[in-house]
Amino acid sequence: MNHIVTVQDAVTAFADFMEPTPAELAAIDAEMPVILADVELLDAHILTLDRTPSEVDVRRIRRARRRALAARVALVNRQAGRSDGAA
C-alpha cells in the first residue's frame, strides 16, 4: 500500500493556520515605504496611459520616481547598518 503523506504536506503548506512569522512581518514593515513609493509611481504612470503626459504629469512621474529611489536607498542603508552592527 502506498501512503500519500507527501501530498498531505503539499496540501497543508498553505492552510489557514499558517501565519506569517514575526520576522516576516518585520521584513514587510521595513519594506513598506518602498512598496508605497512604487504604488505612487505606478499611479502616476497609470494616469498618463490614455493621453499625452502634460508638464504636470511629467513632474508627478519624476517626483514619484525620486521618492521610490529614495525609499530604496533608505532601505538599503538601513539593512547595511544593521548587518554592520551584527558582524
C-alpha angles and dihedrals in degrees: 000000000000118000121217098212093128090057090053090057091053092048097046095043089087099035121142093252091064106100128180113266121244088253091054091048090049090051091051091047091050091050095045095097089054092048093049092047090051090050090051090051091049090049090052091051093045091055090062100044097099100036144037109275114251123216089265090052091050090051091047091052092045091049092048091048090052092049091050091050092047091050091051092048091049091050093050091047091051091049092047091050091050094049092048091053093048095051 
